[in-house]
Amino acid sequence: MTQKFGGIVWAGYPGQAGGAAISDILYGTTNPGGKLPMTWYPQDYITNLPMTNMAMRSGKSYPGRTYRFYKGKVVYPFGHGISYTNFAHTIAIAPTMLSVPLDGHRHGSGNATISGKAIRVTHARCSRLSLGLQVDVKNIGSMDGTHTLLVYSRPPAGHWAPHKQLVAFEKVRVAAGTQQRVGINIHVCKFLSVVDRFGIRRIPMGEHSLHIGDVMHSVSLQPSILGVIKFHLWVHRYQNDIFYLIWSP
């Protein structure tokens, strides 16, 4: 930057009304509160990233790709955003433990777990398995604004687990000096699972850390084995061709 310019506005494909929209933001007429959908890397990142290697995870002399695996310095991180006001987060309601139900006939199967630390997604009952949170968002500034709530998860440590991953987001408009409660539901099998080195999606058991701004909350995922009901069935037929079914455990 020179003394004549204080900054540069980069706008990707703003459209026909983009100029007016950018003008409203720069002059404070509106306060949308956008978030960066990508990571801005420093220049030396390119020198350590051969285009012949498409691996996501970092390795020896390889920095890794995306915010999920790259741990080096950045110019602007994924999800970075600015506003004319400030927001504070408080987790109002959140569980500390969640049971992950398994099919009873999967108990003891070598394919269902890895040393008891991760469950194969296909072996869990995922249809209604979700983690619910209630988060209070308070506008502690002097201007009304829109805020995008980003929820990141840090799974238990593992060489195939990401550094963190975005698991939920909600946009809320909060007037200056007021507070809004936001409900968030995280589908466990879809968003708290990871892909191992064999390409199999699994749910890590143990403590998962949820990060919302500067606030962190831990929830422990534990397996819950659902039993299989077995019974015997007898069929009795009488002369009038009426069948009677009798069962017992």
Secondary structure, DSSP 8 states (H G I E B T S, - for coil): --TT-S-----SS--TTHHHHHHHHHTTS-------SS-B--THHHHT--TT---SS-BTTB--SHHHH--S--SB-TT----SS-EEEEEEE--SEEEEEE-GGGTT-TTTBSTTSEEEGGGB--TT-EEEEEEEEEE-SSS-EEEEEEEEEE-S--TTS-S-EEEEEEEEEE-TT-EEEEEEEEEHHHHS-EE-TTS-EEEE-EEEEEEETTEEEEEEEEEEE------EEEEEE-TTS-EEEEEE-
